[in-house]
Each structure stands twice: as C-alpha cells, then as structure tokens.
Amino acid sequence: MAQARRYDPDGTHVRRWVPDLSGLTGPTVHEPWKLPGPQRAAHDFPDPIVALPEGLDRLRRALGLD
C-alpha cells in the first residue's frame, strides 16, 4: 500500500492493468475490499473472506507472536 500511495496515488497504473478495477475512482482502486457492501456489489466484487484485523490476529497467533 505504501508503494501504491507513493508511485500511483491516483490509481492510473492499476486501472490500466487491472480492468476489473477500472470503474473505481481515486485511491479506492488500491483497496476495493474497503468499499461498503452496496458499492462492492455494484462492481461485482465479493465480500472479504476474512477481515484484515482478524487475519493479522490469526497470523500473529500462528507465529507465536501473541
């Protein structure tokens, strides 16, 4: 995400090479999973399988970092 913000802040490169994301505006193209449910549905994006905080928590436990 840091590289996306630094080198492609408006998402032009992503929209060019990932046509499924071309309909998104601004920096939302870098994090489409954060769109509200109705907006995700309008772009035919699935709901996240695992929420990021939950996934990170599971990773930390698996690595014994908790």
HTML snippet that shows the backbone in 3Dmol.js (N, CA, C, O; Angstrom):
<script src="https://3Dmol.org/build/3Dmol-min.js"></script>
<div id="view" style="width:600px;height:400px;position:relative"></div>
<script>
const pdb = `
ATOM      1  N   MET A   1       0.822  -1.176   0.000  1.00  0.00           N
ATOM      2  CA  MET A   1       0.000   0.000   0.000  1.00  0.00           C
ATOM      3  C   MET A   1       0.876   1.253   0.000  1.00  0.00           C
ATOM      4  O   MET A   1       0.534   2.261  -0.618  1.00  0.00           O
ATOM      5  N   ALA A   2       1.992   1.178   0.690  1.00  0.00           N
ATOM      6  CA  ALA A   2       2.880   2.342   0.714  1.00  0.00           C
ATOM      7  C   ALA A   2       3.401   2.651  -0.684  1.00  0.00           C
ATOM      8  O   ALA A   2       3.474   3.815  -1.079  1.00  0.00           O
ATOM      9  N   GLN A   3       3.760   1.616  -1.429  1.00  0.00           N
ATOM     10  CA  GLN A   3       4.237   1.848  -2.799  1.00  0.00           C
ATOM     11  C   GLN A   3       3.118   2.374  -3.690  1.00  0.00           C
ATOM     12  O   GLN A   3       3.353   3.239  -4.534  1.00  0.00           O
ATOM     13  N   ALA A   4       1.925   1.870  -3.515  1.00  0.00           N
ATOM     14  CA  ALA A   4       0.795   2.355  -4.314  1.00  0.00           C
ATOM     15  C   ALA A   4       0.571   3.843  -4.045  1.00  0.00           C
ATOM     16  O   ALA A   4       0.394   4.631  -4.974  1.00  0.00           O
ATOM     17  N   ARG A   5       0.581   4.215  -2.774  1.00  0.00           N
ATOM     18  CA  ARG A   5       0.382   5.636  -2.442  1.00  0.00           C
ATOM     19  C   ARG A   5       1.518   6.500  -2.991  1.00  0.00           C
ATOM     20  O   ARG A   5       1.289   7.629  -3.426  1.00  0.00           O
ATOM     21  N   ARG A   6       2.728   5.975  -2.971  1.00  0.00           N
ATOM     22  CA  ARG A   6       3.886   6.749  -3.408  1.00  0.00           C
ATOM     23  C   ARG A   6       3.971   6.850  -4.934  1.00  0.00           C
ATOM     24  O   ARG A   6       4.179   7.939  -5.471  1.00  0.00           O
ATOM     25  N   TYR A   7       3.813   5.729  -5.630  1.00  0.00           N
ATOM     26  CA  TYR A   7       4.091   5.709  -7.069  1.00  0.00           C
ATOM     27  C   TYR A   7       2.852   5.774  -7.962  1.00  0.00           C
ATOM     28  O   TYR A   7       2.970   6.089  -9.146  1.00  0.00           O
ATOM     29  N   ASP A   8       1.685   5.487  -7.427  1.00  0.00           N
ATOM     30  CA  ASP A   8       0.459   5.511  -8.233  1.00  0.00           C
ATOM     31  C   ASP A   8      -0.706   6.020  -7.389  1.00  0.00           C
ATOM     32  O   ASP A   8      -1.715   5.329  -7.252  1.00  0.00           O
ATOM     33  N   PRO A   9      -0.578   7.218  -6.823  1.00  0.00           N
ATOM     34  CA  PRO A   9      -1.572   7.684  -5.862  1.00  0.00           C
ATOM     35  C   PRO A   9      -2.988   7.789  -6.417  1.00  0.00           C
ATOM     36  O   PRO A   9      -3.951   7.590  -5.677  1.00  0.00           O
ATOM     37  N   ASP A  10      -3.134   8.094  -7.693  1.00  0.00           N
ATOM     38  CA  ASP A  10      -4.495   8.207  -8.241  1.00  0.00           C
ATOM     39  C   ASP A  10      -4.976   6.904  -8.876  1.00  0.00           C
ATOM     40  O   ASP A  10      -6.111   6.837  -9.348  1.00  0.00           O
ATOM     41  N   GLY A  11      -4.133   5.864  -8.897  1.00  0.00           N
ATOM     42  CA  GLY A  11      -4.535   4.555  -9.381  1.00  0.00           C
ATOM     43  C   GLY A  11      -4.532   4.374 -10.891  1.00  0.00           C
ATOM     44  O   GLY A  11      -5.102   3.404 -11.390  1.00  0.00           O
ATOM     45  N   THR A  12      -3.913   5.272 -11.624  1.00  0.00           N
ATOM     46  CA  THR A  12      -3.891   5.194 -13.090  1.00  0.00           C
ATOM     47  C   THR A  12      -3.280   3.885 -13.574  1.00  0.00           C
ATOM     48  O   THR A  12      -3.839   3.223 -14.448  1.00  0.00           O
ATOM     49  N   HIS A  13      -2.152   3.516 -13.017  1.00  0.00           N
ATOM     50  CA  HIS A  13      -1.467   2.279 -13.436  1.00  0.00           C
ATOM     51  C   HIS A  13      -2.337   1.054 -13.137  1.00  0.00           C
ATOM     52  O   HIS A  13      -2.475   0.166 -13.977  1.00  0.00           O
ATOM     53  N   VAL A  14      -2.910   1.014 -11.958  1.00  0.00           N
ATOM     54  CA  VAL A  14      -3.753  -0.124 -11.578  1.00  0.00           C
ATOM     55  C   VAL A  14      -4.943  -0.236 -12.526  1.00  0.00           C
ATOM     56  O   VAL A  14      -5.250  -1.327 -13.004  1.00  0.00           O
ATOM     57  N   ARG A  15      -5.609   0.871 -12.800  1.00  0.00           N
ATOM     58  CA  ARG A  15      -6.771   0.840 -13.688  1.00  0.00           C
ATOM     59  C   ARG A  15      -6.407   0.358 -15.087  1.00  0.00           C
ATOM     60  O   ARG A  15      -7.208  -0.301 -15.750  1.00  0.00           O
ATOM     61  N   ARG A  16      -5.213   0.685 -15.530  1.00  0.00           N
ATOM     62  CA  ARG A  16      -4.787   0.268 -16.872  1.00  0.00           C
ATOM     63  C   ARG A  16      -4.578  -1.240 -16.934  1.00  0.00           C
ATOM     64  O   ARG A  16      -4.983  -1.879 -17.905  1.00  0.00           O
ATOM     65  N   TRP A  17      -3.958  -1.809 -15.922  1.00  0.00           N
ATOM     66  CA  TRP A  17      -3.558  -3.211 -15.972  1.00  0.00           C
ATOM     67  C   TRP A  17      -4.513  -4.161 -15.259  1.00  0.00           C
ATOM     68  O   TRP A  17      -4.389  -5.378 -15.400  1.00  0.00           O
ATOM     69  N   VAL A  18      -5.459  -3.630 -14.500  1.00  0.00           N
ATOM     70  CA  VAL A  18      -6.464  -4.473 -13.836  1.00  0.00           C
ATOM     71  C   VAL A  18      -7.840  -3.930 -14.237  1.00  0.00           C
ATOM     72  O   VAL A  18      -8.435  -3.138 -13.507  1.00  0.00           O
ATOM     73  N   PRO A  19      -8.338  -4.359 -15.400  1.00  0.00           N
ATOM     74  CA  PRO A  19      -9.589  -3.806 -15.920  1.00  0.00           C
ATOM     75  C   PRO A  19     -10.768  -3.937 -14.964  1.00  0.00           C
ATOM     76  O   PRO A  19     -11.675  -3.105 -14.997  1.00  0.00           O
ATOM     77  N   ASP A  20     -10.778  -4.962 -14.112  1.00  0.00           N
ATOM     78  CA  ASP A  20     -11.880  -5.120 -13.157  1.00  0.00           C
ATOM     79  C   ASP A  20     -11.974  -3.939 -12.197  1.00  0.00           C
ATOM     80  O   ASP A  20     -13.034  -3.685 -11.626  1.00  0.00           O
ATOM     81  N   LEU A  21     -10.871  -3.220 -12.019  1.00  0.00           N
ATOM     82  CA  LEU A  21     -10.855  -2.088 -11.093  1.00  0.00           C
ATOM     83  C   LEU A  21     -10.993  -0.748 -11.805  1.00  0.00           C
ATOM     84  O   LEU A  21     -10.979   0.296 -11.152  1.00  0.00           O
ATOM     85  N   SER A  22     -11.123  -0.757 -13.108  1.00  0.00           N
ATOM     86  CA  SER A  22     -11.136   0.490 -13.871  1.00  0.00           C
ATOM     87  C   SER A  22     -12.323   1.393 -13.545  1.00  0.00           C
ATOM     88  O   SER A  22     -12.252   2.600 -13.778  1.00  0.00           O
ATOM     89  N   GLY A  23     -13.405   0.841 -13.016  1.00  0.00           N
ATOM     90  CA  GLY A  23     -14.569   1.652 -12.690  1.00  0.00           C
ATOM     91  C   GLY A  23     -14.477   2.375 -11.360  1.00  0.00           C
ATOM     92  O   GLY A  23     -15.354   3.174 -11.032  1.00  0.00           O
ATOM     93  N   LEU A  24     -13.442   2.113 -10.594  1.00  0.00           N
ATOM     94  CA  LEU A  24     -13.287   2.769  -9.295  1.00  0.00           C
ATOM     95  C   LEU A  24     -12.577   4.103  -9.462  1.00  0.00           C
ATOM     96  O   LEU A  24     -11.742   4.267 -10.351  1.00  0.00           O
ATOM     97  N   THR A  25     -12.911   5.042  -8.608  1.00  0.00           N
ATOM     98  CA  THR A  25     -12.307   6.369  -8.697  1.00  0.00           C
ATOM     99  C   THR A  25     -11.305   6.582  -7.566  1.00  0.00           C
ATOM    100  O   THR A  25     -11.408   5.994  -6.489  1.00  0.00           O
ATOM    101  N   GLY A  26     -10.341   7.436  -7.851  1.00  0.00           N
ATOM    102  CA  GLY A  26      -9.370   7.844  -6.840  1.00  0.00           C
ATOM    103  C   GLY A  26      -8.616   6.685  -6.223  1.00  0.00           C
ATOM    104  O   GLY A  26      -8.466   5.630  -6.840  1.00  0.00           O
ATOM    105  N   PRO A  27      -8.143   6.884  -5.005  1.00  0.00           N
ATOM    106  CA  PRO A  27      -7.314   5.875  -4.354  1.00  0.00           C
ATOM    107  C   PRO A  27      -8.088   4.623  -3.916  1.00  0.00           C
ATOM    108  O   PRO A  27      -7.474   3.656  -3.465  1.00  0.00           O
ATOM    109  N   THR A  28      -9.426   4.622  -4.039  1.00  0.00           N
ATOM    110  CA  THR A  28     -10.182   3.417  -3.670  1.00  0.00           C
ATOM    111  C   THR A  28      -9.784   2.227  -4.524  1.00  0.00           C
ATOM    112  O   THR A  28     -10.017   1.081  -4.140  1.00  0.00           O
ATOM    113  N   VAL A  29      -9.185   2.487  -5.678  1.00  0.00           N
ATOM    114  CA  VAL A  29      -8.759   1.409  -6.563  1.00  0.00           C
ATOM    115  C   VAL A  29      -7.697   0.523  -5.889  1.00  0.00           C
ATOM    116  O   VAL A  29      -7.541  -0.642  -6.254  1.00  0.00           O
ATOM    117  N   HIS A  30      -6.984   1.062  -4.929  1.00  0.00           N
ATOM    118  CA  HIS A  30      -5.937   0.297  -4.248  1.00  0.00           C
ATOM    119  C   HIS A  30      -6.488  -0.582  -3.127  1.00  0.00           C
ATOM    120  O   HIS A  30      -5.824  -1.531  -2.711  1.00  0.00           O
ATOM    121  N   GLU A  31      -7.677  -0.284  -2.638  1.00  0.00           N
ATOM    122  CA  GLU A  31      -8.253  -1.061  -1.536  1.00  0.00           C
ATOM    123  C   GLU A  31      -9.745  -1.302  -1.776  1.00  0.00           C
ATOM    124  O   GLU A  31     -10.574  -0.844  -0.990  1.00  0.00           O
ATOM    125  N   PRO A  32     -10.095  -2.010  -2.847  1.00  0.00           N
ATOM    126  CA  PRO A  32     -11.515  -2.201  -3.147  1.00  0.00           C
ATOM    127  C   PRO A  32     -12.264  -2.989  -2.088  1.00  0.00           C
ATOM    128  O   PRO A  32     -13.487  -2.885  -1.995  1.00  0.00           O
ATOM    129  N   TRP A  33     -11.558  -3.774  -1.290  1.00  0.00           N
ATOM    130  CA  TRP A  33     -12.207  -4.542  -0.232  1.00  0.00           C
ATOM    131  C   TRP A  33     -12.767  -3.644   0.858  1.00  0.00           C
ATOM    132  O   TRP A  33     -13.584  -4.097   1.660  1.00  0.00           O
ATOM    133  N   LYS A  34     -12.351  -2.383   0.912  1.00  0.00           N
ATOM    134  CA  LYS A  34     -12.849  -1.459   1.930  1.00  0.00           C
ATOM    135  C   LYS A  34     -14.124  -0.738   1.504  1.00  0.00           C
ATOM    136  O   LYS A  34     -14.718  -0.012   2.301  1.00  0.00           O
ATOM    137  N   LEU A  35     -14.549  -0.929   0.261  1.00  0.00           N
ATOM    138  CA  LEU A  35     -15.783  -0.302  -0.190  1.00  0.00           C
ATOM    139  C   LEU A  35     -16.958  -0.855   0.601  1.00  0.00           C
ATOM    140  O   LEU A  35     -16.950  -2.025   0.983  1.00  0.00           O
ATOM    141  N   PRO A  36     -17.981  -0.015   0.855  1.00  0.00           N
ATOM    142  CA  PRO A  36     -19.185  -0.524   1.526  1.00  0.00           C
ATOM    143  C   PRO A  36     -19.836  -1.617   0.671  1.00  0.00           C
ATOM    144  O   PRO A  36     -19.681  -1.630  -0.550  1.00  0.00           O
ATOM    145  N   GLY A  37     -20.551  -2.514   1.307  1.00  0.00           N
ATOM    146  CA  GLY A  37     -21.172  -3.648   0.633  1.00  0.00           C
ATOM    147  C   GLY A  37     -21.905  -3.311  -0.657  1.00  0.00           C
ATOM    148  O   GLY A  37     -21.673  -3.970  -1.670  1.00  0.00           O
ATOM    149  N   PRO A  38     -22.794  -2.297  -0.658  1.00  0.00           N
ATOM    150  CA  PRO A  38     -23.519  -1.991  -1.898  1.00  0.00           C
ATOM    151  C   PRO A  38     -22.595  -1.553  -3.039  1.00  0.00           C
ATOM    152  O   PRO A  38     -22.842  -1.887  -4.197  1.00  0.00           O
ATOM    153  N   GLN A  39     -21.544  -0.816  -2.721  1.00  0.00           N
ATOM    154  CA  GLN A  39     -20.605  -0.396  -3.766  1.00  0.00           C
ATOM    155  C   GLN A  39     -19.814  -1.584  -4.290  1.00  0.00           C
ATOM    156  O   GLN A  39     -19.580  -1.693  -5.493  1.00  0.00           O
ATOM    157  N   ARG A  40     -19.399  -2.480  -3.390  1.00  0.00           N
ATOM    158  CA  ARG A  40     -18.712  -3.696  -3.837  1.00  0.00           C
ATOM    159  C   ARG A  40     -19.617  -4.498  -4.750  1.00  0.00           C
ATOM    160  O   ARG A  40     -19.173  -4.995  -5.785  1.00  0.00           O
ATOM    161  N   ALA A  41     -20.880  -4.631  -4.376  1.00  0.00           N
ATOM    162  CA  ALA A  41     -21.839  -5.397  -5.179  1.00  0.00           C
ATOM    163  C   ALA A  41     -22.042  -4.747  -6.547  1.00  0.00           C
ATOM    164  O   ALA A  41     -22.163  -5.447  -7.552  1.00  0.00           O
ATOM    165  N   ALA A  42     -22.079  -3.415  -6.591  1.00  0.00           N
ATOM    166  CA  ALA A  42     -22.266  -2.711  -7.863  1.00  0.00           C
ATOM    167  C   ALA A  42     -21.124  -2.986  -8.828  1.00  0.00           C
ATOM    168  O   ALA A  42     -21.322  -2.960 -10.043  1.00  0.00           O
ATOM    169  N   HIS A  43     -19.934  -3.248  -8.305  1.00  0.00           N
ATOM    170  CA  HIS A  43     -18.767  -3.553  -9.137  1.00  0.00           C
ATOM    171  C   HIS A  43     -18.526  -5.060  -9.231  1.00  0.00           C
ATOM    172  O   HIS A  43     -17.529  -5.504  -9.801  1.00  0.00           O
ATOM    173  N   ASP A  44     -19.441  -5.834  -8.668  1.00  0.00           N
ATOM    174  CA  ASP A  44     -19.371  -7.293  -8.691  1.00  0.00           C
ATOM    175  C   ASP A  44     -18.130  -7.830  -7.966  1.00  0.00           C
ATOM    176  O   ASP A  44     -17.546  -8.834  -8.376  1.00  0.00           O
ATOM    177  N   PHE A  45     -17.735  -7.142  -6.878  1.00  0.00           N
ATOM    178  CA  PHE A  45     -16.634  -7.611  -6.047  1.00  0.00           C
ATOM    179  C   PHE A  45     -17.219  -8.430  -4.909  1.00  0.00           C
ATOM    180  O   PHE A  45     -18.246  -8.052  -4.346  1.00  0.00           O
ATOM    181  N   PRO A  46     -16.590  -9.537  -4.560  1.00  0.00           N
ATOM    182  CA  PRO A  46     -17.098 -10.347  -3.446  1.00  0.00           C
ATOM    183  C   PRO A  46     -16.795  -9.690  -2.100  1.00  0.00           C
ATOM    184  O   PRO A  46     -15.918  -8.832  -1.993  1.00  0.00           O
ATOM    185  N   ASP A  47     -17.524 -10.102  -1.099  1.00  0.00           N
ATOM    186  CA  ASP A  47     -17.215  -9.670   0.263  1.00  0.00           C
ATOM    187  C   ASP A  47     -15.889 -10.304   0.670  1.00  0.00           C
ATOM    188  O   ASP A  47     -15.555 -11.393   0.203  1.00  0.00           O
ATOM    189  N   PRO A  48     -15.131  -9.636   1.534  1.00  0.00           N
ATOM    190  CA  PRO A  48     -13.880 -10.234   2.016  1.00  0.00           C
ATOM    191  C   PRO A  48     -14.172 -11.554   2.738  1.00  0.00           C
ATOM    192  O   PRO A  48     -15.172 -11.672   3.446  1.00  0.00           O
ATOM    193  N   ILE A  49     -13.306 -12.526   2.557  1.00  0.00           N
ATOM    194  CA  ILE A  49     -13.475 -13.817   3.218  1.00  0.00           C
ATOM    195  C   ILE A  49     -13.083 -13.698   4.687  1.00  0.00           C
ATOM    196  O   ILE A  49     -13.760 -14.231   5.566  1.00  0.00           O
ATOM    197  N   VAL A  50     -11.989 -12.997   4.941  1.00  0.00           N
ATOM    198  CA  VAL A  50     -11.510 -12.768   6.308  1.00  0.00           C
ATOM    199  C   VAL A  50     -11.196 -11.287   6.438  1.00  0.00           C
ATOM    200  O   VAL A  50     -10.506 -10.718   5.593  1.00  0.00           O
ATOM    201  N   ALA A  51     -11.698 -10.667   7.488  1.00  0.00           N
ATOM    202  CA  ALA A  51     -11.393  -9.259   7.729  1.00  0.00           C
ATOM    203  C   ALA A  51      -9.902  -9.124   8.034  1.00  0.00           C
ATOM    204  O   ALA A  51      -9.329  -9.978   8.711  1.00  0.00           O
ATOM    205  N   LEU A  52      -9.282  -8.076   7.548  1.00  0.00           N
ATOM    206  CA  LEU A  52      -7.846  -7.887   7.724  1.00  0.00           C
ATOM    207  C   LEU A  52      -7.411  -7.973   9.190  1.00  0.00           C
ATOM    208  O   LEU A  52      -6.458  -8.694   9.486  1.00  0.00           O
ATOM    209  N   PRO A  53      -8.065  -7.271  10.117  1.00  0.00           N
ATOM    210  CA  PRO A  53      -7.619  -7.376  11.518  1.00  0.00           C
ATOM    211  C   PRO A  53      -7.685  -8.821  12.039  1.00  0.00           C
ATOM    212  O   PRO A  53      -6.803  -9.262  12.775  1.00  0.00           O
ATOM    213  N   GLU A  54      -8.730  -9.543  11.651  1.00  0.00           N
ATOM    214  CA  GLU A  54      -8.855 -10.933  12.091  1.00  0.00           C
ATOM    215  C   GLU A  54      -7.736 -11.783  11.488  1.00  0.00           C
ATOM    216  O   GLU A  54      -7.151 -12.621  12.174  1.00  0.00           O
ATOM    217  N   GLY A  55      -7.445 -11.569  10.221  1.00  0.00           N
ATOM    218  CA  GLY A  55      -6.374 -12.315   9.559  1.00  0.00           C
ATOM    219  C   GLY A  55      -5.021 -12.058  10.193  1.00  0.00           C
ATOM    220  O   GLY A  55      -4.234 -12.983  10.392  1.00  0.00           O
ATOM    221  N   LEU A  56      -4.753 -10.790  10.511  1.00  0.00           N
ATOM    222  CA  LEU A  56      -3.481 -10.453  11.162  1.00  0.00           C
ATOM    223  C   LEU A  56      -3.384 -11.080  12.545  1.00  0.00           C
ATOM    224  O   LEU A  56      -2.324 -11.542  12.965  1.00  0.00           O
ATOM    225  N   ASP A  57      -4.518 -11.084  13.242  1.00  0.00           N
ATOM    226  CA  ASP A  57      -4.561 -11.705  14.561  1.00  0.00           C
ATOM    227  C   ASP A  57      -4.260 -13.200  14.467  1.00  0.00           C
ATOM    228  O   ASP A  57      -3.489 -13.735  15.263  1.00  0.00           O
ATOM    229  N   ARG A  58      -4.871 -13.866  13.492  1.00  0.00           N
ATOM    230  CA  ARG A  58      -4.635 -15.298  13.294  1.00  0.00           C
ATOM    231  C   ARG A  58      -3.163 -15.553  12.932  1.00  0.00           C
ATOM    232  O   ARG A  58      -2.565 -16.517  13.411  1.00  0.00           O
ATOM    233  N   LEU A  59      -2.590 -14.702  12.102  1.00  0.00           N
ATOM    234  CA  LEU A  59      -1.178 -14.850  11.719  1.00  0.00           C
ATOM    235  C   LEU A  59      -0.265 -14.720  12.929  1.00  0.00           C
ATOM    236  O   LEU A  59       0.650 -15.522  13.118  1.00  0.00           O
ATOM    237  N   ARG A  60      -0.521 -13.706  13.742  1.00  0.00           N
ATOM    238  CA  ARG A  60       0.319 -13.491  14.935  1.00  0.00           C
ATOM    239  C   ARG A  60       0.247 -14.699  15.871  1.00  0.00           C
ATOM    240  O   ARG A  60       1.263 -15.134  16.414  1.00  0.00           O
ATOM    241  N   ARG A  61      -0.963 -15.237  16.052  1.00  0.00           N
ATOM    242  CA  ARG A  61      -1.108 -16.430  16.921  1.00  0.00           C
ATOM    243  C   ARG A  61      -0.361 -17.618  16.313  1.00  0.00           C
ATOM    244  O   ARG A  61       0.314 -18.361  17.025  1.00  0.00           O
ATOM    245  N   ALA A  62      -0.482 -17.793  15.002  1.00  0.00           N
ATOM    246  CA  ALA A  62       0.184 -18.927  14.344  1.00  0.00           C
ATOM    247  C   ALA A  62       1.694 -18.821  14.454  1.00  0.00           C
ATOM    248  O   ALA A  62       2.382 -19.835  14.569  1.00  0.00           O
ATOM    249  N   LEU A  63       2.213 -17.603  14.419  1.00  0.00           N
ATOM    250  CA  LEU A  63       3.655 -17.395  14.508  1.00  0.00           C
ATOM    251  C   LEU A  63       4.147 -17.312  15.954  1.00  0.00           C
ATOM    252  O   LEU A  63       5.346 -17.181  16.201  1.00  0.00           O
ATOM    253  N   GLY A  64       3.210 -17.388  16.908  1.00  0.00           N
ATOM    254  CA  GLY A  64       3.575 -17.304  18.311  1.00  0.00           C
ATOM    255  C   GLY A  64       3.987 -15.908  18.739  1.00  0.00           C
ATOM    256  O   GLY A  64       4.760 -15.752  19.684  1.00  0.00           O
ATOM    257  N   LEU A  65       3.485 -14.905  18.063  1.00  0.00           N
ATOM    258  CA  LEU A  65       3.851 -13.522  18.382  1.00  0.00           C
ATOM    259  C   LEU A  65       2.877 -12.868  19.363  1.00  0.00           C
ATOM    260  O   LEU A  65       3.065 -11.708  19.730  1.00  0.00           O
ATOM    261  N   ASP A  66       1.870 -13.571  19.779  1.00  0.00           N
ATOM    262  CA  ASP A  66       0.903 -13.005  20.727  1.00  0.00           C
ATOM    263  C   ASP A  66       1.313 -13.220  22.138  1.00  0.00           C
ATOM    264  O   ASP A  66       0.607 -12.804  23.057  1.00  0.00           O
TER     265      ASP A  66
END
`;
const viewer = $3Dmol.createViewer("view");
viewer.addModel(pdb, "pdb");
viewer.setStyle({}, {cartoon: {color: "spectrum"}});
viewer.zoomTo();
viewer.render();
</script>
